């Protein structure tokens, strides 16, 4: 007979596991994705595939998307009149062909509104909502059907014939897109661009049969061994949904170790510039921030000479890096960056000898050059934040002997980085003075205009702003309970007169550890209407999984401190996760780091589920 003690112990264990699972499934940020809307009624026109394919794949269909006059034109012709850039959407497990609507509608509207000389033809596949993630036999038949669809799509074009089709795959649809290349009869030149959304590239989420494991092994082995041969013309973008996607963990969406890193990008939607949102598994196909960003990238990879996707892999990768990894703060991809900027003599030259300063106005009546001396006492670094709508907004120069100002300067704008909030086009730059030993001044360029301008600068010494903190272990948290989960395991006062702090978090090398950072404003002297607010970011140096949190000037900022992936830093990599804090220099703050045992339980529970 089982003793009451053992029964009680088992019940406690089960309760902890259930509580952890509940936390993992429910305790994440609110959905910040905006909805995409149509301006006209969407229509899906089925394309005839012929008797042979209909008999071989009776449950599958191919559609072309249309709306408004474009849809009526498609329906009125016996032969579908297509002359744009072909894109094929591949749905995933239990997915619908109608999930192509957001991307297709935005592409249609953007091409019309901007009056581009080209447009996109969106095709989408109906797999009858099959559960392809549960039964591997479906994956092979779906892959073969997609091959037939690609050939059918290319055969529709009579003018400006494309040679390739852009593939967009959601969830398991992304695996099918890559699986095409393993088919012996597939022409590798049919596809040169693949974009996947929440696709588990590394391994199946649940491997219920041998066929799924075999399919994954065959596809991934092919991509590992053919990156320099049959795949050298293919660029791939993979985005994971971050915290909100509880079906496909972010680490599964990585292409690391599968695709050539020079031809592929893996990132989280929480890190994507000018998106910074976590998407759940279905939201990935309609989240406006990601849809708009993806479409901008697709428009930018079109060659103006051919009006089709450029065959230059470097150009495609530069576009994808700009939109998905490292936007320097420009609305469009610059055609080139100027090495040298001419500084006009009639523009006022304002020397800022204060270590921390700000320029905030509702509108600016004239241009300014704000010159920051690099020889300030006990200073070796500089950080600036600016929302000036200008490609070349910051530069560095040397004032020659007997001169009072610089006549030219070297642009540093390409080293900037766009930061939240969404669509504000604020950018930030960090400058290490030791990299520019011959220079004397950093120059921030402020231009006249009707829009509100906010520019802030901070000259500082790294020894005082780059701090190190060892996160408490589980025993430490238990010893200080309940203060560790209420008041915080650490409290740091950030005094006014500072714009930036960097906190190295020692010990955050496991996905099982979780904390919360709270940025609490205490006293501000500035006009909150002239300032955007504060930002906290968690920088993970060994992966593209940075997380951002933005809060208005008088609001408390919150950020979860935990890793999205099981992957740990390389053995020879001594870098730590960093908590980067950007605050208004006219305010003082308290930074609290609070232990989050519920999130830790959630992490433990999901790891146990994955392991089993």
N, C-alpha and C positions, 0 to 999 in steps of 0.2 A: 504494500500500500504506500502510495506517495505521501510524503509528509507535508503538512501545511506550509512548512517553511519553503520547501522546493516549489510548491504551487505558487506561493506568494512571490518568490524570486522570478519565476517564469512570467508571471503576470506583469511584474515591474519591467522586465526586459521587453516583453511584447508591447507594453505601453510606451516605453521609450522609443522603440522602433516606429510604432504607429505615429507618435507625436513628431518624430523626425521626418517621416514621409509627408505628413500634413504640412509641416513647415516648408519643406522643399517645394511642395506643389502650390503653396499659397503665399509664402512670405517673400515677395519680391516687389520691386517698384511698380507703381501704377502704369498702365499702358499709355505711353506718351505718343504713340503713333497717331497721326492725323489720317482721316479717311480720304480716299481718292473718289472723285465724283465724275460722272459722265455728263456731257452736255446734250447728248442725243441717245436714242434708244440703241443698245448694243444688239447686234445680230451675229449669229454663227451660221455661216453657210456651209453645208456639208459638201465635200468634194467627192466626185465619183472616183473609185479606185480600180474599177474593173472587176470582172467576174472571178478571176483567179484569186486576187487578194481578198475579195469578199468571202469566198468559200474557205480560204485558208485562215482568215482572221475575222470570223463572223461577229465577234463582240467588239471589235475596234473600229473607230471611225476617225476621219481627218476633217477638220473644219478650217475655214478662213474667217477671221474676225472683221467685222465692218460695223459702221454706225452712220446714221443719217444718209446723206446723198451718196456717200461712198458705198454704203451697204446696198442701196437700191441699184447702183451701177453694177455691183457684183452679181446681184440676183437677176438683173435684166439680160445679161449676156449668157449665151450658151457655153461659151468658153471664157473662163474667168480672166478678166483683163488685169494682169499684174505686171508692174514695171518698177517696183521699188526694191528695197533691201529685204530679203526674206529672213524671218525670224520664226523659229519653231519652238513653241512652249511644250514641255513634257511634264505632265503632272506626276505626283508621287503616289505613295500608298493611300488608297481610297480617295485619291484626288480627282478633281473635276476639270474638264477642258475649259470650263468657264472661268477658272482662276487666272487665265491669261488676260482677263478684262482690264485690270488696272494698268499694266504695262502697255497694252495695245491702245487703250483709250488715250493715255497720256501721250504716247508717240503720235497718234493721229492728230490730236489737238495741237501739240507743239509744232508739228510740221506745217499745219495750216496757219497757225498764228504767227509763226516766225518766217513764214514764206520761204522755207527751204527749197532748194532745187531738187530735193529727193524726199522720199517718204519711206516708211516701213510697211511691209506686208506681214501681218501676224497670222501665223498658222498655229493651230492647237490640236492636240490629240485627245481623243476620248478612249480611255482604257476600261470603260464601264465600271470605274471606281473599284478596280480589283485591289485586293490586299497583297500587294507585291512585297511588302516588308515581312510578311508572314510565311509566304511560300515561294521558294526560289525558282520553281519551274516557270512562274509567270515572268520573271525578269528576262529570261532568254527569249521568250516569244515576243515580249514587248520591245526588246532591243531589235529584233529582226523586223518588226513592224515599223519601228522608227526609221530603219534603213530604207524601207520601201517608201515611206513618206518623204524622206529627203530627196530621193530620186524623183518622185512625183512632183514635188514642189519646184525643183530646178527645171523640170520639163514644161512647166506652165509659162515660162518667160519666152517671149518672142523678140523683145527689144531690150537693150542694155542687159543682156543675159548675165546673171551672176554665176560665179563658179563655186560659191560656198554658201552655206546657211548658218546663221547664228543660232546656237542652241541655248535655251534657257530652261534649266531643270530645277524643279522644286522637289525637295526631299529625295526619294528614290529615283526621281526623274533625272537628277544629276548623275547618279551612277549609271543609268541607262545611256546618257549622253556620252560618258567616257567609255562605256562598254561597246559602243558602235565600232570603235577602232580594233576590237578583237575579232570582228567578223571577217572571215577570209575574203569575201567578195566586196567588202566596203572600200570605196575609193577614198583614201585618206584626205584628198584635197577637197572633199565635199564640206568639210568643217574646219575652220581655223580659229573660232572663238566660242568658248563655252562659259556661261555664267550659271553658277549653281546657288540655290537658296536653301539653307538648312539641310544640306545633303550629308549623310554620314559616310564620308569617304574612307575613313580609316577602317571601319568594321561595322557590321550590321548592329543596330540597336539591340535586337533580339535575334539570335540564331536558332531557329526552331527546326531547321532541317539541313541536311548536308548540301542541298543544291544552292542555298544562299551562301554558305561558306565557300563552295566551289566557285560560284560566280564572282564573289569578291576576290578570291585568290587569283583567278584568271585575269580579271580586269586590272587589279593593282600590280601584279607581276608584270603585265604587259607594259604598263605605264612606267614602271621602274626601269625596265630594260630597253625601252625604245625612245627615251627622251631625246636622244641625239640623232635619231633616224626618222622614223615615220611620224614622230610627234614634234619635230623641231619647228614646225610652223604653227603649232597650236598654243594659244594662250588661254588660261583658265583663271576665273575668279570664283572664290568660294567664300560665302559669308555665313556665319553662324549667328543664332539669335541671342546669345548671351543668357542672362539669368532667367528670362521669361520662357525660354524654350525648354520645357521639362521633358520633352520627348527625345530630342537629339541634343546631347550635351555638346558644348562648343568644341571640345577637343576632338570629337569625332568628325567635325567638318573640316579639319585641317588637311592640307595636301602635303604636309611635311613628310619627306621620305617617300612620296609617291610621284609627284610631278617635279619637273625641273624648277628650282626656285627662281631662275631667271625668266621663266615663262609662266609663272603662276603667282597668285596672291591668295592668302588665307587670312581672314580677319573676322572680327565680331562686329555686328551692327552697332554695338555700344561704343566701338572705337572709331567707326567710319566718320570722317570729317563732315560736319554740317548735317549729321543725322543724330548720332549720340543717343540712340534709343535701343531698348531691348525689345525684340519681337518674339512673340510666341510662334509655335510651329506653323499655324495657318496665317497669322498676321504677316508673315514674311512676304507673301505675294501681293498684299494690298497696302502695306504701310507707306504712306505718302512720302515721308522723308527718304526712304530707301528707293521707292519707285522713281521719284524725280531724279535722284542722284544716279541711279542705274541708267535711266534714259539719257541723261546728259552725257554720260560716258559713251553710250552707244552712238549718239549723234556725233560725238567727237572722234570716233574711230573710222568715220567715213572719209574715203579719199575723194577730194573734190574733182579730181580728174576722171575717175571711173564711176563715181556716185555709188560705189559699193565699199564694203569693208576693206580697209587697206591691208595689203599683203605684208607690210613691214611689221614684223613682230616687235621691234623696239618702239615704234610709234604707238602701237596698241598698248604695250606695257607702260609707257610713259603716261598715257591717258588714264589707264586703270590705277596707277599709283597715285596720280593727282586726285582722283575722285574717291578712291577707297582707302588710301593710306596717309598721304602727306600733302594736303592742300595748304599752300603757303598763305592763303587768305585772299586769293583773287577769285572773282566771279567766273572768269573764263581762264582757260589755259593760256598763259602768255606765249606768244610766238617766239619770243626770245627775252632774255634778261640783259639789261644794259650793264656793262662792267663799270662804266663811268657816267656820272650824272653831273650836268652843268648846273651850278648854283648861281642864280641871278643876283646881281649886285643890288637891285632895287628892293629885293625881298628882305624884310627885317631879320637880323641875325640876333637871336636872343640866347645869351649864355646862361645856362642853368647850373649854378654852383652848389645849389642845395642837393643833398644826396638823394632825397625823395621829393618828387614834385608831381603836379597834375595840371592838365589843361582841359577844362570842361566848359563848353558853351553850347547854348541852344542853336546858334548858327555863327559861322565865322565870316567876318567881313573882308579880311585880307589874308594873304599867304604869310607863313612864318617859317623860319628855320630855327628849331630849338636845338642848340648846340650844348652837348654835355661833355665837359672836360674829363679826360681819362686819367688825370694826375691828381684827383682828389685824394685827400689823406686817408690811408687805411682802406683803400678800395681796390678790388681786382676783378670785379664783374659788374655787369649791367643787365637789367631786364626791363623791357618796355612792353606796354599793351596799347594798341591803337585801333580805332575803328575808322580811320581816315580811308575813304574810298579811292585808293591810289595804288597802282602797281608798285611803283618805286617809292616807298614811304619811309625808309630808313637807310642810312649810309654811314660810312666812316671816312675820315679824312685827316690830313696833316696840314696844320697852318704853318706856312713857310715863314722864315725869319723876316722880321719887319712887316709882316702882314697881320691884319686884325681878324681875318676870316678866311675860310676856304673858298676857292673858286670852283673846284670840282671835288667830287667824293666818289668812293667806291660803293656800289649798291650792295646791301646785305639782305634785301627784301626776300630773296629766294630762300633764305634760311628761316623765315618766319613760319608760323604754324597757326592755322585757324582754330579758334576756341569758342565754346558756347557763350551766349545762347544761340539757338537755331536761327539762321538767316541774318545774324547781326554782322557777320563778316569781321568780327574782332579778331585780331591776330596778336601773337606774342612772339618775342624773340629773346633769346639769352645770348649774351656776348661775353666771352672770356677774354680779358684784356691781354693775356699772354700770347694769344694767337695773332695779335696785331701790335707788335712792339714798336713799330715806326710811326704809328698813328697818334693823333692828339685829341680828336673829338669824335663823338658819335652824334650824328645829326638826324633829328626826326623832322620830317617834312609835313607841314600842316597846310592844307589848301582851303581857300575861301569856298563857301557853299551854303545852301539853305538848310542842310541837315545838321542834327546835333552831333557834336564831336567830343570824344573823350580820349585823351592821351595821357598816359601815366608812365613815369620813369623812376627807376630805383638803382642807384649805384651802391654796391655793397661788397662786403668781404665774405667769401665763401665759408670761412671758418665760423662765422656767426650765424649764417643762414642755412648751411647744409649740416643738419643735425642727424644723429644716429640714436635709434631707440630700439631696445630689445623687447619684443612683444612677450607678455607673460605666458607661461606654459599653463596647461590645465591645472596642475597642482597649485601654482601661484594664484590662479583665479579662484579655486576652491578655498584657499586659505583666506582670501580677502572678500569672500562672499558675505553679504549681498552687495557691498559697495562696488565690486568689480563689474556688476551688470546693471547698476543703477546710476551711481555717480561717475563711474569710469575707472579704468585701471591706470590711466594717466591723464593729467591735466596740464596743458601748456598754455601760458599766457602770451599772446601775440600783441605787442604794443603798437600804438600808432606810429607812423613814420616808416613803416615797412610795407612793401608790396608783395614780397615773395618769401616763402619758406620751403625748404625741401627736407623731408623727414625720411631717412632710410629705416625701413622696418625690418630689423634683424629677426630671423626666425620664421618669417612667413614663407616657408618652402613646402608647405603641405596644403592640399585642397581641403583637409579636414579642419583647419583652423579658421575661425571667422570672428570678426570684430565689426564695430560700427564707429565711424568718425563723425563727430558732431562739431560744427563750427558755429559758435554762439557769439553774435555781436554784442558788445557791452556798451560802447559809447562812440557816437559818430558826430562829427562837426560839419560834414559836407552836406550839400543839397542832394537828397536822394533822387530827385527828378533828373539830375544831370549824370547819374552814374548807373551803369548796368547792374553791377553786383559782384558777388564773390564766386570763386570756382575752386573745387577740390578735385584732384585727379589721382587715380591709382595707376602708376606706371609699372608695367611688368616687362622688364628689359629683354626677356628671352622669348616673348611671343607678342603677337598683335592683339592684345586683350586689355588695352587700357580702358579705364572706366572714368566717366566724368559726371560731376554733379554741380549744377549751377543754382545759386540762390540770390534773391534780391537783397539789397543793401541791409535791410533790417530783419531779414528772415534767417532762421536757423538752417544751416546747410547740413545735409546728411549724406553719407556715402558708406556703402558696404565694403568692408575690407576682407576680401576672400578671393581665392584663385578660381578661375573658371575651368581650368584643365588639370588633369592629374600630372601632366608633364612638368618636370622640374628642370631647373637650369642645368646646363652642361657641367660636368664635374670640374672643368677648368675655368668655369665662370664664377667669379666672386661677387658679381653684382647682386644687389638686393632689390626687393620691391620698394618703390618710392612713393610716398604720399606728398604730392605737390599742392601747395596752398597759395592761391592768389587772392589777395584781399585789398580792400580800399585803404590807402595809406592814412586817411583821416580818421580811421576807426581803430578801436582796440577790440580784441577777440579772446575767447577761450576756446582752445581745441581740446576736446575730450575724446579719448579712445576707450570705447566701452566693449567689454567682452560680450559675445553673442552666442551663448550656448545653444539656443534653439536653432540658429543657422548651422552651427557645427553638427548638431544631431541630424539636420536635414542633409548635410554633406555626407555624413557617415552612412545614412540610410540609402542614399542613391548609389554610393560606392558599393555597398553590400549587394544591392540589387544587380548592379552591373557585373559584379564578381560571380554571382550565381548564374 
